[in-house]
Amino acid sequence: MRAGEATERPATGPARHGVLRARRARSARRARSARPTGARSRRPARPRTRRGTLATLVALALAAPLLGLWGAAPAAADGYRYWSFWERDGDEWTYATQGPATARPGDGDTIGFRFAVSQNTRDAARPRGAADFAAICAGTPDDGGGKRVAVVLDFGTARDAPGGDRPPRSRTACARVGGDDTAADALAQVAKPLRYDSSALLCAIAGYPRAGCGEQVGDGADSPGAGETAEDGQARDEAAKDGADDGGPSAGLIGGAVAVAALGAAALWQARRRRG
């Protein structure tokens, strides 16, 4: 050792321990600062509880019957109960573009009237039964003056009828009228009494129905097929009512079965999740 140099002696005792602690603290700080932020260790996340999912499945199962009833309910649609006026064109009925008070059928023409509940002219029920002029007017000879018009009267079905009324049987008639007479004139000759309202709307033919005139009704009435008579319509209505009372399982039973099936599926799914 050269003269004049200070001799550095290693720390001993308590001083040595302090130096060691300081070095360890610095090393720990360096390690923490060098560690990437995203590399910090975290405890693995516990799986989320399935109670919320199970509750959702149960709610859907319980709501299924209500949704089924909602979807199965027919959409309510308003219609009108009235006499519709038709003209025969070849082998088909066409909805008249004029009212019977202004339409003037020719000699040998066929006109028809149908009482029913309809929403509009496109779904209006056509007259049923025979509509052949030669057959209807076979017993009414041509006298050489005026004209002959075949008239078809369809009084509809029991379901079309207002409360308390029973529709008469459909029938046909041959009207002999003047050459310039209207369809209303031909109708008045074969189907009195007629009833009109204050706006000249035809309300009743041969006294049917007894009251009402083009009133608005709900969707509870419909029209039958082309070959059905009034008695057939009433029988069909009674059969439909009987079928609705005892035909097939009720909506409540079906809804309960759906709910039980959904709960069972949810329980099986949770059991598998636990085993996994």
TIKOLFI-627338 format. One record per residue (C-alpha): residue number from 0; residue in three letters; x, y, z. Coordinates in Angstrom, 1 decimal. Layout:
<node NUM,ALA,<X,Y,Z>>
...
***
This chain:
<node 0,MET,<0.0,0.0,0.0>>
<node 1,ARG,<1.4,3.3,-1.0>>
<node 2,ALA,<2.0,6.0,1.5>>
<node 3,GLY,<-0.7,8.5,1.9>>
<node 4,GLU,<-3.6,6.1,0.6>>
<node 5,ALA,<-6.5,5.6,2.9>>
<node 6,THR,<-7.1,2.1,3.9>>
<node 7,GLU,<-10.7,1.0,3.2>>
<node 8,ARG,<-11.8,-1.7,5.6>>
<node 9,PRO,<-14.9,-3.9,5.0>>
<node 10,ALA,<-17.9,-3.0,7.1>>
<node 11,THR,<-18.5,-5.3,9.9>>
<node 12,GLY,<-21.2,-5.8,12.5>>
<node 13,PRO,<-24.4,-3.8,12.3>>
<node 14,ALA,<-23.1,-1.7,9.4>>
<node 15,ARG,<-22.6,-4.8,7.3>>
<node 16,HIS,<-26.2,-5.9,7.8>>
<node 17,GLY,<-27.5,-2.4,6.8>>
<node 18,VAL,<-25.6,-2.5,3.6>>
<node 19,LEU,<-26.9,-6.0,2.7>>
<node 20,ARG,<-30.5,-4.8,3.4>>
<node 21,ALA,<-30.1,-1.8,1.1>>
<node 22,ARG,<-28.7,-3.9,-1.7>>
<node 23,ARG,<-31.6,-6.4,-1.4>>
<node 24,ALA,<-34.1,-3.5,-1.5>>
<node 25,ARG,<-32.4,-2.0,-4.6>>
<node 26,SER,<-32.5,-5.4,-6.3>>
<node 27,ALA,<-36.1,-5.9,-5.5>>
<node 28,ARG,<-37.0,-2.5,-7.0>>
<node 29,ARG,<-35.1,-3.2,-10.2>>
<node 30,ALA,<-36.9,-6.5,-10.6>>
<node 31,ARG,<-40.3,-4.9,-10.1>>
<node 32,SER,<-39.5,-2.1,-12.6>>
<node 33,ALA,<-38.2,-4.6,-15.2>>
<node 34,ARG,<-41.3,-6.9,-14.9>>
<node 35,PRO,<-43.8,-6.2,-17.8>>
<node 36,THR,<-47.1,-4.8,-16.7>>
<node 37,GLY,<-49.1,-7.5,-18.5>>
<node 38,ALA,<-47.1,-10.3,-17.0>>
<node 39,ARG,<-48.4,-9.8,-13.4>>
<node 40,SER,<-49.7,-13.0,-12.1>>
<node 41,ARG,<-53.4,-13.1,-11.4>>
<node 42,ARG,<-55.5,-15.8,-9.8>>
<node 43,PRO,<-57.5,-17.7,-12.4>>
<node 44,ALA,<-61.0,-16.4,-12.7>>
<node 45,ARG,<-63.6,-18.6,-11.2>>
<node 46,PRO,<-66.3,-19.9,-13.7>>
<node 47,ARG,<-69.4,-17.7,-13.8>>
<node 48,THR,<-72.4,-18.9,-12.0>>
<node 49,ARG,<-75.1,-20.6,-14.2>>
<node 50,ARG,<-78.0,-19.5,-12.0>>
<node 51,GLY,<-78.9,-16.6,-14.3>>
<node 52,THR,<-79.0,-18.8,-17.4>>
<node 53,LEU,<-81.1,-21.4,-15.6>>
<node 54,ALA,<-83.5,-18.7,-14.5>>
<node 55,THR,<-83.8,-17.4,-18.0>>
<node 56,LEU,<-84.6,-20.9,-19.3>>
<node 57,VAL,<-87.3,-21.4,-16.7>>
<node 58,ALA,<-88.9,-18.0,-17.5>>
<node 59,LEU,<-89.0,-18.9,-21.2>>
<node 60,ALA,<-90.5,-22.2,-20.4>>
<node 61,LEU,<-93.2,-20.6,-18.4>>
<node 62,ALA,<-93.9,-18.0,-21.0>>
<node 63,ALA,<-94.1,-20.6,-23.8>>
<node 64,PRO,<-97.9,-21.4,-23.3>>
<node 65,LEU,<-98.8,-17.7,-23.4>>
<node 66,LEU,<-96.7,-17.2,-26.6>>
<node 67,GLY,<-98.4,-20.2,-28.1>>
<node 68,LEU,<-101.9,-18.9,-27.3>>
<node 69,TRP,<-101.0,-15.5,-28.7>>
<node 70,GLY,<-99.7,-17.0,-32.0>>
<node 71,ALA,<-102.7,-19.4,-32.3>>
<node 72,ALA,<-105.3,-16.7,-31.7>>
<node 73,PRO,<-106.8,-15.6,-35.0>>
<node 74,ALA,<-106.5,-11.9,-35.9>>
<node 75,ALA,<-109.7,-10.1,-35.2>>
<node 76,ALA,<-111.2,-8.7,-38.3>>
<node 77,ASP,<-114.4,-6.7,-38.6>>
<node 78,GLY,<-116.9,-7.5,-41.3>>
<node 79,TYR,<-120.4,-6.4,-42.3>>
<node 80,ARG,<-123.7,-8.4,-42.4>>
<node 81,TYR,<-125.5,-7.5,-45.5>>
<node 82,TRP,<-127.2,-8.6,-48.7>>
<node 83,SER,<-124.7,-8.6,-51.6>>
<node 84,PHE,<-125.9,-8.3,-55.2>>
<node 85,TRP,<-124.4,-10.5,-58.0>>
<node 86,GLU,<-124.8,-10.9,-61.8>>
<node 87,ARG,<-124.3,-14.2,-63.7>>
<node 88,ASP,<-121.6,-14.1,-66.3>>
<node 89,GLY,<-121.6,-17.5,-68.1>>
<node 90,ASP,<-120.9,-20.1,-65.5>>
<node 91,GLU,<-119.6,-17.7,-62.8>>
<node 92,TRP,<-121.0,-15.1,-60.4>>
<node 93,THR,<-119.5,-11.6,-60.6>>
<node 94,TYR,<-120.0,-8.9,-58.0>>
<node 95,ALA,<-122.3,-6.3,-59.4>>
<node 96,THR,<-120.8,-2.9,-60.1>>
<node 97,GLN,<-124.1,-1.2,-59.7>>
<node 98,GLY,<-126.8,-1.5,-57.0>>
<node 99,PRO,<-130.1,-3.3,-57.8>>
<node 100,ALA,<-131.9,0.0,-58.0>>
<node 101,THR,<-129.9,1.1,-61.1>>
<node 102,ALA,<-128.8,-2.2,-62.7>>
<node 103,ARG,<-131.0,-3.2,-65.6>>
<node 104,PRO,<-130.7,-6.9,-66.5>>
<node 105,GLY,<-131.7,-8.0,-70.0>>
<node 106,ASP,<-134.1,-10.7,-71.0>>
<node 107,GLY,<-132.7,-14.1,-70.1>>
<node 108,ASP,<-130.2,-12.7,-67.5>>
<node 109,THR,<-129.7,-14.2,-64.0>>
<node 110,ILE,<-129.2,-12.1,-60.9>>
<node 111,GLY,<-128.4,-13.3,-57.4>>
<node 112,PHE,<-128.5,-12.1,-53.8>>
<node 113,ARG,<-126.6,-13.5,-50.9>>
<node 114,PHE,<-126.9,-12.7,-47.2>>
<node 115,ALA,<-123.6,-13.2,-45.3>>
<node 116,VAL,<-120.9,-11.6,-43.3>>
<node 117,SER,<-118.1,-10.3,-45.4>>
<node 118,GLN,<-115.1,-7.9,-44.9>>
<node 119,ASN,<-115.1,-6.5,-48.4>>
<node 120,THR,<-116.3,-7.2,-52.0>>
<node 121,ARG,<-113.3,-9.4,-52.7>>
<node 122,ASP,<-114.2,-12.0,-50.0>>
<node 123,ALA,<-118.0,-11.6,-50.3>>
<node 124,ALA,<-119.8,-14.9,-50.3>>
<node 125,ARG,<-121.4,-15.9,-53.6>>
<node 126,PRO,<-124.9,-17.2,-54.0>>
<node 127,ARG,<-125.1,-21.0,-53.9>>
<node 128,GLY,<-127.3,-23.5,-55.7>>
<node 129,ALA,<-128.6,-23.7,-59.2>>
<node 130,ALA,<-128.3,-20.6,-61.4>>
<node 131,ASP,<-129.4,-21.8,-64.8>>
<node 132,PHE,<-131.8,-19.4,-66.5>>
<node 133,ALA,<-133.5,-22.1,-68.6>>
<node 134,ALA,<-134.1,-24.3,-65.6>>
<node 135,ILE,<-135.3,-21.4,-63.4>>
<node 136,CYS,<-137.7,-19.8,-65.9>>
<node 137,ALA,<-138.8,-23.0,-67.6>>
<node 138,GLY,<-142.3,-22.6,-66.1>>
<node 139,THR,<-142.6,-18.9,-67.0>>
<node 140,PRO,<-143.4,-18.6,-70.7>>
<node 141,ASP,<-142.2,-15.6,-72.7>>
<node 142,ASP,<-145.3,-13.6,-73.5>>
<node 143,GLY,<-143.6,-11.4,-76.1>>
<node 144,GLY,<-143.6,-8.3,-74.0>>
<node 145,GLY,<-141.1,-7.2,-71.3>>
<node 146,LYS,<-138.4,-9.5,-70.2>>
<node 147,ARG,<-137.8,-12.5,-67.9>>
<node 148,VAL,<-135.1,-12.4,-65.3>>
<node 149,ALA,<-134.0,-15.4,-63.2>>
<node 150,VAL,<-133.5,-14.5,-59.5>>
<node 151,VAL,<-131.4,-16.6,-57.1>>
<node 152,LEU,<-132.0,-15.9,-53.3>>
<node 153,ASP,<-129.4,-17.3,-50.8>>
<node 154,PHE,<-130.3,-16.4,-47.2>>
<node 155,GLY,<-127.0,-17.6,-45.9>>
<node 156,THR,<-126.2,-19.8,-42.9>>
<node 157,ALA,<-127.1,-19.9,-39.2>>
<node 158,ARG,<-123.7,-18.4,-38.5>>
<node 159,ASP,<-124.4,-15.5,-40.8>>
<node 160,ALA,<-127.8,-14.8,-39.2>>
<node 161,PRO,<-128.4,-12.1,-36.6>>
<node 162,GLY,<-129.2,-13.3,-33.1>>
<node 163,GLY,<-132.6,-15.0,-32.9>>
<node 164,ASP,<-133.1,-15.3,-36.6>>
<node 165,ARG,<-133.1,-18.6,-38.6>>
<node 166,PRO,<-132.3,-18.2,-42.3>>
<node 167,PRO,<-134.9,-19.6,-44.7>>
<node 168,ARG,<-134.0,-22.1,-47.4>>
<node 169,SER,<-132.4,-20.8,-50.5>>
<node 170,ARG,<-134.7,-20.6,-53.5>>
<node 171,THR,<-135.0,-19.3,-57.1>>
<node 172,ALA,<-137.7,-17.5,-59.0>>
<node 173,CYS,<-138.4,-16.2,-62.4>>
<node 174,ALA,<-139.5,-12.5,-62.6>>
<node 175,ARG,<-141.5,-11.1,-65.6>>
<node 176,VAL,<-140.9,-7.4,-65.7>>
<node 177,GLY,<-141.0,-4.5,-68.1>>
<node 178,GLY,<-138.2,-4.0,-70.6>>
<node 179,ASP,<-136.8,-1.0,-68.7>>
<node 180,ASP,<-137.3,-2.3,-65.2>>
<node 181,THR,<-134.4,-2.7,-62.8>>
<node 182,ALA,<-133.0,-5.6,-60.8>>
<node 183,ALA,<-134.8,-4.1,-57.8>>
<node 184,ASP,<-138.1,-4.3,-59.7>>
<node 185,ALA,<-137.5,-8.0,-60.5>>
<node 186,LEU,<-136.6,-8.7,-56.9>>
<node 187,ALA,<-139.7,-7.0,-55.6>>
<node 188,GLN,<-141.9,-9.1,-57.9>>
<node 189,VAL,<-140.7,-12.4,-56.4>>
<node 190,ALA,<-139.4,-11.7,-52.9>>
<node 191,LYS,<-141.7,-9.3,-51.0>>
<node 192,PRO,<-141.5,-7.8,-48.5>>
<node 193,LEU,<-138.3,-5.8,-49.1>>
<node 194,ARG,<-136.9,-3.4,-46.5>>
<node 195,TYR,<-134.6,-0.5,-47.3>>
<node 196,ASP,<-132.9,2.0,-45.0>>
<node 197,SER,<-133.0,5.8,-45.4>>
<node 198,SER,<-130.0,5.7,-47.8>>
<node 199,ALA,<-131.7,3.1,-50.1>>
<node 200,LEU,<-129.5,0.3,-48.8>>
<node 201,LEU,<-131.3,-3.1,-49.2>>
<node 202,CYS,<-131.7,-4.4,-45.7>>
<node 203,ALA,<-134.1,-7.4,-46.0>>
<node 204,ILE,<-135.5,-9.7,-48.7>>
<node 205,ALA,<-138.7,-11.6,-48.1>>
<node 206,GLY,<-138.6,-10.1,-44.6>>
<node 207,TYR,<-135.2,-11.5,-43.7>>
<node 208,PRO,<-133.5,-10.5,-41.5>>
<node 209,ARG,<-136.2,-9.0,-39.2>>
<node 210,ALA,<-133.9,-6.2,-38.0>>
<node 211,GLY,<-130.5,-4.7,-38.7>>
<node 212,CYS,<-129.0,-3.3,-41.9>>
<node 213,GLY,<-125.4,-3.7,-42.9>>
<node 214,GLU,<-124.2,-3.7,-39.3>>
<node 215,GLN,<-120.6,-4.2,-38.4>>
<node 216,VAL,<-119.7,-7.4,-36.7>>
<node 217,GLY,<-116.6,-9.1,-35.3>>
<node 218,ASP,<-114.8,-12.1,-36.7>>
<node 219,GLY,<-117.1,-14.6,-35.2>>
<node 220,ALA,<-119.1,-15.3,-38.3>>
<node 221,ASP,<-117.9,-16.8,-41.6>>
<node 222,SER,<-119.3,-18.2,-44.8>>
<node 223,PRO,<-119.6,-21.8,-45.8>>
<node 224,GLY,<-118.9,-23.6,-49.1>>
<node 225,ALA,<-120.8,-23.1,-52.3>>
<node 226,GLY,<-123.0,-26.2,-52.0>>
<node 227,GLU,<-124.1,-25.8,-48.4>>
<node 228,THR,<-127.7,-25.1,-47.5>>
<node 229,ALA,<-128.9,-23.1,-44.5>>
<node 230,GLU,<-129.6,-26.4,-42.6>>
<node 231,ASP,<-126.2,-27.7,-43.5>>
<node 232,GLY,<-124.6,-24.6,-42.2>>
<node 233,GLN,<-126.3,-24.9,-38.9>>
<node 234,ALA,<-125.2,-28.5,-38.6>>
<node 235,ARG,<-121.7,-27.6,-39.4>>
<node 236,ASP,<-121.7,-24.9,-36.7>>
<node 237,GLU,<-122.9,-27.3,-34.1>>
<node 238,ALA,<-120.3,-29.9,-35.1>>
<node 239,ALA,<-117.6,-27.3,-34.9>>
<node 240,LYS,<-118.7,-26.3,-31.4>>
<node 241,ASP,<-118.7,-29.9,-30.2>>
<node 242,GLY,<-115.2,-30.4,-31.7>>
<node 243,ALA,<-113.9,-27.3,-30.0>>
<node 244,ASP,<-115.2,-28.6,-26.6>>
<node 245,ASP,<-113.6,-32.1,-26.6>>
<node 246,GLY,<-111.2,-32.2,-29.6>>
<node 247,GLY,<-107.5,-32.5,-28.6>>
<node 248,PRO,<-105.6,-31.4,-25.5>>
<node 249,SER,<-106.2,-28.1,-24.0>>
<node 250,ALA,<-103.7,-25.2,-24.3>>
<node 251,GLY,<-103.0,-25.4,-20.6>>
<node 252,LEU,<-102.0,-29.1,-20.8>>
<node 253,ILE,<-99.7,-28.4,-23.8>>
<node 254,GLY,<-98.1,-25.4,-22.0>>
<node 255,GLY,<-97.4,-27.5,-18.9>>
<node 256,ALA,<-95.7,-30.2,-21.0>>
<node 257,VAL,<-93.5,-27.6,-22.7>>
<node 258,ALA,<-92.5,-26.2,-19.3>>
<node 259,VAL,<-91.6,-29.6,-17.8>>
<node 260,ALA,<-89.6,-30.5,-20.9>>
<node 261,ALA,<-87.6,-27.2,-20.7>>
<node 262,LEU,<-86.9,-27.6,-17.0>>
<node 263,GLY,<-85.7,-31.1,-17.6>>
<node 264,ALA,<-83.4,-30.0,-20.4>>
<node 265,ALA,<-82.0,-27.2,-18.2>>
<node 266,ALA,<-81.3,-29.6,-15.3>>
<node 267,LEU,<-79.5,-32.1,-17.6>>
<node 268,TRP,<-77.4,-29.3,-19.1>>
<node 269,GLN,<-76.3,-28.1,-15.6>>
<node 270,ALA,<-75.4,-31.6,-14.5>>
<node 271,ARG,<-73.2,-32.1,-17.4>>
<node 272,ARG,<-71.5,-28.7,-16.8>>
<node 273,ARG,<-70.7,-29.8,-13.2>>
<node 274,ARG,<-69.3,-33.1,-14.3>>
<node 275,GLY,<-67.1,-31.3,-16.9>>
***
